[in-house]
Amino acid sequence: MLDLAQHIEETAFRLDGWETGTLVFDEPGVAFLMDPETRQEKPVNIGSHVVEVETVQGWHRMKQSDYERISTDGTLLFAGARCRMK
């Protein structure tokens, strides 16, 4: 359940044309936006969608190479990140 501040933020994103959710991967370079409420996945078209992930420094706009970046523990770096997509 979202608190009031999160709800207001989500509403603002949607009014600005963003879809929000969690970034999930089938494999490096194959990503989906998963709706946290319905758990439905929408394919990310890396070439045409604008995708940003939330980091401690703010929103990071994904570049093509980011979809294949591996973290030090061997997992995809942005897997499971909160994201927004247009």
Chimera marker file (.cmm) of the C-alpha trace (Angstrom):
<marker_set name="trace">
<marker id="1" x="0.000" y="0.000" z="0.000" r="1" g="1" b="0" radius="0.5"/>
<marker id="2" x="1.307" y="3.410" z="-0.946" r="1" g="1" b="0" radius="0.5"/>
<marker id="3" x="1.614" y="6.177" z="1.583" r="1" g="1" b="0" radius="0.5"/>
<marker id="4" x="0.211" y="9.600" z="0.678" r="1" g="1" b="0" radius="0.5"/>
<marker id="5" x="3.508" y="11.013" z="-0.654" r="1" g="1" b="0" radius="0.5"/>
<marker id="6" x="4.069" y="7.972" z="-2.888" r="1" g="1" b="0" radius="0.5"/>
<marker id="7" x="0.483" y="8.141" z="-4.134" r="1" g="1" b="0" radius="0.5"/>
<marker id="8" x="0.885" y="11.819" z="-5.062" r="1" g="1" b="0" radius="0.5"/>
<marker id="9" x="4.174" y="11.056" z="-6.833" r="1" g="1" b="0" radius="0.5"/>
<marker id="10" x="2.627" y="8.152" z="-8.780" r="1" g="1" b="0" radius="0.5"/>
<marker id="11" x="-0.301" y="10.353" z="-9.808" r="1" g="1" b="0" radius="0.5"/>
<marker id="12" x="2.062" y="13.069" z="-11.049" r="1" g="1" b="0" radius="0.5"/>
<marker id="13" x="4.051" y="10.515" z="-13.071" r="1" g="1" b="0" radius="0.5"/>
<marker id="14" x="0.900" y="9.167" z="-14.710" r="1" g="1" b="0" radius="0.5"/>
<marker id="15" x="-0.372" y="12.652" z="-15.529" r="1" g="1" b="0" radius="0.5"/>
<marker id="16" x="2.994" y="13.282" z="-17.202" r="1" g="1" b="0" radius="0.5"/>
<marker id="17" x="2.599" y="10.146" z="-19.351" r="1" g="1" b="0" radius="0.5"/>
<marker id="18" x="4.813" y="7.714" z="-17.401" r="1" g="1" b="0" radius="0.5"/>
<marker id="19" x="3.976" y="4.110" z="-16.597" r="1" g="1" b="0" radius="0.5"/>
<marker id="20" x="5.581" y="2.952" z="-13.356" r="1" g="1" b="0" radius="0.5"/>
<marker id="21" x="6.623" y="-0.394" z="-11.986" r="1" g="1" b="0" radius="0.5"/>
<marker id="22" x="9.558" y="-2.710" z="-11.466" r="1" g="1" b="0" radius="0.5"/>
<marker id="23" x="12.195" y="-3.434" z="-14.095" r="1" g="1" b="0" radius="0.5"/>
<marker id="24" x="12.523" y="-7.183" z="-14.668" r="1" g="1" b="0" radius="0.5"/>
<marker id="25" x="14.650" y="-9.161" z="-17.123" r="1" g="1" b="0" radius="0.5"/>
<marker id="26" x="14.275" y="-12.489" z="-18.929" r="1" g="1" b="0" radius="0.5"/>
<marker id="27" x="17.928" y="-12.247" z="-19.944" r="1" g="1" b="0" radius="0.5"/>
<marker id="28" x="20.430" y="-9.429" z="-20.543" r="1" g="1" b="0" radius="0.5"/>
<marker id="29" x="18.913" y="-6.989" z="-23.035" r="1" g="1" b="0" radius="0.5"/>
<marker id="30" x="15.339" y="-8.336" z="-22.696" r="1" g="1" b="0" radius="0.5"/>
<marker id="31" x="13.443" y="-6.213" z="-20.182" r="1" g="1" b="0" radius="0.5"/>
<marker id="32" x="9.874" y="-5.778" z="-18.959" r="1" g="1" b="0" radius="0.5"/>
<marker id="33" x="8.032" y="-3.259" z="-16.818" r="1" g="1" b="0" radius="0.5"/>
<marker id="34" x="6.080" y="-5.181" z="-14.172" r="1" g="1" b="0" radius="0.5"/>
<marker id="35" x="3.049" y="-3.535" z="-12.585" r="1" g="1" b="0" radius="0.5"/>
<marker id="36" x="3.427" y="-4.119" z="-8.815" r="1" g="1" b="0" radius="0.5"/>
<marker id="37" x="-0.325" y="-4.361" z="-8.265" r="1" g="1" b="0" radius="0.5"/>
<marker id="38" x="-1.368" y="-6.670" z="-11.105" r="1" g="1" b="0" radius="0.5"/>
<marker id="39" x="2.060" y="-8.316" z="-11.635" r="1" g="1" b="0" radius="0.5"/>
<marker id="40" x="1.493" y="-8.026" z="-15.393" r="1" g="1" b="0" radius="0.5"/>
<marker id="41" x="4.596" y="-7.471" z="-17.507" r="1" g="1" b="0" radius="0.5"/>
<marker id="42" x="4.814" y="-5.058" z="-20.426" r="1" g="1" b="0" radius="0.5"/>
<marker id="43" x="7.767" y="-5.489" z="-22.820" r="1" g="1" b="0" radius="0.5"/>
<marker id="44" x="10.306" y="-2.672" z="-22.937" r="1" g="1" b="0" radius="0.5"/>
<marker id="45" x="11.259" y="-1.650" z="-26.453" r="1" g="1" b="0" radius="0.5"/>
<marker id="46" x="14.825" y="-0.545" z="-25.775" r="1" g="1" b="0" radius="0.5"/>
<marker id="47" x="14.998" y="1.373" z="-29.049" r="1" g="1" b="0" radius="0.5"/>
<marker id="48" x="11.861" y="3.465" z="-28.607" r="1" g="1" b="0" radius="0.5"/>
<marker id="49" x="10.781" y="3.578" z="-24.943" r="1" g="1" b="0" radius="0.5"/>
<marker id="50" x="12.288" y="6.059" z="-22.524" r="1" g="1" b="0" radius="0.5"/>
<marker id="51" x="13.021" y="4.156" z="-19.306" r="1" g="1" b="0" radius="0.5"/>
<marker id="52" x="14.353" y="5.645" z="-16.092" r="1" g="1" b="0" radius="0.5"/>
<marker id="53" x="15.258" y="3.765" z="-12.910" r="1" g="1" b="0" radius="0.5"/>
<marker id="54" x="15.263" y="5.253" z="-9.439" r="1" g="1" b="0" radius="0.5"/>
<marker id="55" x="18.673" y="5.382" z="-7.768" r="1" g="1" b="0" radius="0.5"/>
<marker id="56" x="19.915" y="7.009" z="-4.573" r="1" g="1" b="0" radius="0.5"/>
<marker id="57" x="21.017" y="9.951" z="-6.748" r="1" g="1" b="0" radius="0.5"/>
<marker id="58" x="17.622" y="10.389" z="-8.435" r="1" g="1" b="0" radius="0.5"/>
<marker id="59" x="16.252" y="9.092" z="-11.735" r="1" g="1" b="0" radius="0.5"/>
<marker id="60" x="18.754" y="7.520" z="-14.152" r="1" g="1" b="0" radius="0.5"/>
<marker id="61" x="17.794" y="7.396" z="-17.828" r="1" g="1" b="0" radius="0.5"/>
<marker id="62" x="18.654" y="3.958" z="-19.183" r="1" g="1" b="0" radius="0.5"/>
<marker id="63" x="21.038" y="3.689" z="-22.125" r="1" g="1" b="0" radius="0.5"/>
<marker id="64" x="21.138" y="0.603" z="-24.335" r="1" g="1" b="0" radius="0.5"/>
<marker id="65" x="24.272" y="-0.673" z="-22.567" r="1" g="1" b="0" radius="0.5"/>
<marker id="66" x="22.573" y="-0.404" z="-19.138" r="1" g="1" b="0" radius="0.5"/>
<marker id="67" x="20.252" y="-3.301" z="-20.011" r="1" g="1" b="0" radius="0.5"/>
<marker id="68" x="23.242" y="-5.651" z="-20.001" r="1" g="1" b="0" radius="0.5"/>
<marker id="69" x="25.282" y="-4.239" z="-17.087" r="1" g="1" b="0" radius="0.5"/>
<marker id="70" x="26.234" y="-6.838" z="-14.510" r="1" g="1" b="0" radius="0.5"/>
<marker id="71" x="26.754" y="-6.027" z="-10.815" r="1" g="1" b="0" radius="0.5"/>
<marker id="72" x="29.656" y="-7.321" z="-8.726" r="1" g="1" b="0" radius="0.5"/>
<marker id="73" x="27.510" y="-10.236" z="-7.505" r="1" g="1" b="0" radius="0.5"/>
<marker id="74" x="26.832" y="-11.394" z="-11.080" r="1" g="1" b="0" radius="0.5"/>
<marker id="75" x="23.222" y="-10.200" z="-11.443" r="1" g="1" b="0" radius="0.5"/>
<marker id="76" x="21.873" y="-7.623" z="-13.864" r="1" g="1" b="0" radius="0.5"/>
<marker id="77" x="22.553" y="-4.257" z="-12.249" r="1" g="1" b="0" radius="0.5"/>
<marker id="78" x="19.089" y="-2.713" z="-12.630" r="1" g="1" b="0" radius="0.5"/>
<marker id="79" x="16.972" y="-5.872" z="-12.165" r="1" g="1" b="0" radius="0.5"/>
<marker id="80" x="14.241" y="-5.220" z="-9.616" r="1" g="1" b="0" radius="0.5"/>
<marker id="81" x="14.663" y="-1.447" z="-9.666" r="1" g="1" b="0" radius="0.5"/>
<marker id="82" x="11.694" y="0.876" z="-9.432" r="1" g="1" b="0" radius="0.5"/>
<marker id="83" x="11.266" y="2.387" z="-12.878" r="1" g="1" b="0" radius="0.5"/>
<marker id="84" x="9.123" y="4.536" z="-15.069" r="1" g="1" b="0" radius="0.5"/>
<marker id="85" x="8.614" y="4.255" z="-18.815" r="1" g="1" b="0" radius="0.5"/>
<marker id="86" x="7.168" y="6.410" z="-21.615" r="1" g="1" b="0" radius="0.5"/>
<link id1="1" id2="2" r="1" g="1" b="0" radius="0.2"/>
<link id1="2" id2="3" r="1" g="1" b="0" radius="0.2"/>
<link id1="3" id2="4" r="1" g="1" b="0" radius="0.2"/>
<link id1="4" id2="5" r="1" g="1" b="0" radius="0.2"/>
<link id1="5" id2="6" r="1" g="1" b="0" radius="0.2"/>
<link id1="6" id2="7" r="1" g="1" b="0" radius="0.2"/>
<link id1="7" id2="8" r="1" g="1" b="0" radius="0.2"/>
<link id1="8" id2="9" r="1" g="1" b="0" radius="0.2"/>
<link id1="9" id2="10" r="1" g="1" b="0" radius="0.2"/>
<link id1="10" id2="11" r="1" g="1" b="0" radius="0.2"/>
<link id1="11" id2="12" r="1" g="1" b="0" radius="0.2"/>
<link id1="12" id2="13" r="1" g="1" b="0" radius="0.2"/>
<link id1="13" id2="14" r="1" g="1" b="0" radius="0.2"/>
<link id1="14" id2="15" r="1" g="1" b="0" radius="0.2"/>
<link id1="15" id2="16" r="1" g="1" b="0" radius="0.2"/>
<link id1="16" id2="17" r="1" g="1" b="0" radius="0.2"/>
<link id1="17" id2="18" r="1" g="1" b="0" radius="0.2"/>
<link id1="18" id2="19" r="1" g="1" b="0" radius="0.2"/>
<link id1="19" id2="20" r="1" g="1" b="0" radius="0.2"/>
<link id1="20" id2="21" r="1" g="1" b="0" radius="0.2"/>
<link id1="21" id2="22" r="1" g="1" b="0" radius="0.2"/>
<link id1="22" id2="23" r="1" g="1" b="0" radius="0.2"/>
<link id1="23" id2="24" r="1" g="1" b="0" radius="0.2"/>
<link id1="24" id2="25" r="1" g="1" b="0" radius="0.2"/>
<link id1="25" id2="26" r="1" g="1" b="0" radius="0.2"/>
<link id1="26" id2="27" r="1" g="1" b="0" radius="0.2"/>
<link id1="27" id2="28" r="1" g="1" b="0" radius="0.2"/>
<link id1="28" id2="29" r="1" g="1" b="0" radius="0.2"/>
<link id1="29" id2="30" r="1" g="1" b="0" radius="0.2"/>
<link id1="30" id2="31" r="1" g="1" b="0" radius="0.2"/>
<link id1="31" id2="32" r="1" g="1" b="0" radius="0.2"/>
<link id1="32" id2="33" r="1" g="1" b="0" radius="0.2"/>
<link id1="33" id2="34" r="1" g="1" b="0" radius="0.2"/>
<link id1="34" id2="35" r="1" g="1" b="0" radius="0.2"/>
<link id1="35" id2="36" r="1" g="1" b="0" radius="0.2"/>
<link id1="36" id2="37" r="1" g="1" b="0" radius="0.2"/>
<link id1="37" id2="38" r="1" g="1" b="0" radius="0.2"/>
<link id1="38" id2="39" r="1" g="1" b="0" radius="0.2"/>
<link id1="39" id2="40" r="1" g="1" b="0" radius="0.2"/>
<link id1="40" id2="41" r="1" g="1" b="0" radius="0.2"/>
<link id1="41" id2="42" r="1" g="1" b="0" radius="0.2"/>
<link id1="42" id2="43" r="1" g="1" b="0" radius="0.2"/>
<link id1="43" id2="44" r="1" g="1" b="0" radius="0.2"/>
<link id1="44" id2="45" r="1" g="1" b="0" radius="0.2"/>
<link id1="45" id2="46" r="1" g="1" b="0" radius="0.2"/>
<link id1="46" id2="47" r="1" g="1" b="0" radius="0.2"/>
<link id1="47" id2="48" r="1" g="1" b="0" radius="0.2"/>
<link id1="48" id2="49" r="1" g="1" b="0" radius="0.2"/>
<link id1="49" id2="50" r="1" g="1" b="0" radius="0.2"/>
<link id1="50" id2="51" r="1" g="1" b="0" radius="0.2"/>
<link id1="51" id2="52" r="1" g="1" b="0" radius="0.2"/>
<link id1="52" id2="53" r="1" g="1" b="0" radius="0.2"/>
<link id1="53" id2="54" r="1" g="1" b="0" radius="0.2"/>
<link id1="54" id2="55" r="1" g="1" b="0" radius="0.2"/>
<link id1="55" id2="56" r="1" g="1" b="0" radius="0.2"/>
<link id1="56" id2="57" r="1" g="1" b="0" radius="0.2"/>
<link id1="57" id2="58" r="1" g="1" b="0" radius="0.2"/>
<link id1="58" id2="59" r="1" g="1" b="0" radius="0.2"/>
<link id1="59" id2="60" r="1" g="1" b="0" radius="0.2"/>
<link id1="60" id2="61" r="1" g="1" b="0" radius="0.2"/>
<link id1="61" id2="62" r="1" g="1" b="0" radius="0.2"/>
<link id1="62" id2="63" r="1" g="1" b="0" radius="0.2"/>
<link id1="63" id2="64" r="1" g="1" b="0" radius="0.2"/>
<link id1="64" id2="65" r="1" g="1" b="0" radius="0.2"/>
<link id1="65" id2="66" r="1" g="1" b="0" radius="0.2"/>
<link id1="66" id2="67" r="1" g="1" b="0" radius="0.2"/>
<link id1="67" id2="68" r="1" g="1" b="0" radius="0.2"/>
<link id1="68" id2="69" r="1" g="1" b="0" radius="0.2"/>
<link id1="69" id2="70" r="1" g="1" b="0" radius="0.2"/>
<link id1="70" id2="71" r="1" g="1" b="0" radius="0.2"/>
<link id1="71" id2="72" r="1" g="1" b="0" radius="0.2"/>
<link id1="72" id2="73" r="1" g="1" b="0" radius="0.2"/>
<link id1="73" id2="74" r="1" g="1" b="0" radius="0.2"/>
<link id1="74" id2="75" r="1" g="1" b="0" radius="0.2"/>
<link id1="75" id2="76" r="1" g="1" b="0" radius="0.2"/>
<link id1="76" id2="77" r="1" g="1" b="0" radius="0.2"/>
<link id1="77" id2="78" r="1" g="1" b="0" radius="0.2"/>
<link id1="78" id2="79" r="1" g="1" b="0" radius="0.2"/>
<link id1="79" id2="80" r="1" g="1" b="0" radius="0.2"/>
<link id1="80" id2="81" r="1" g="1" b="0" radius="0.2"/>
<link id1="81" id2="82" r="1" g="1" b="0" radius="0.2"/>
<link id1="82" id2="83" r="1" g="1" b="0" radius="0.2"/>
<link id1="83" id2="84" r="1" g="1" b="0" radius="0.2"/>
<link id1="84" id2="85" r="1" g="1" b="0" radius="0.2"/>
<link id1="85" id2="86" r="1" g="1" b="0" radius="0.2"/>
</marker_set>
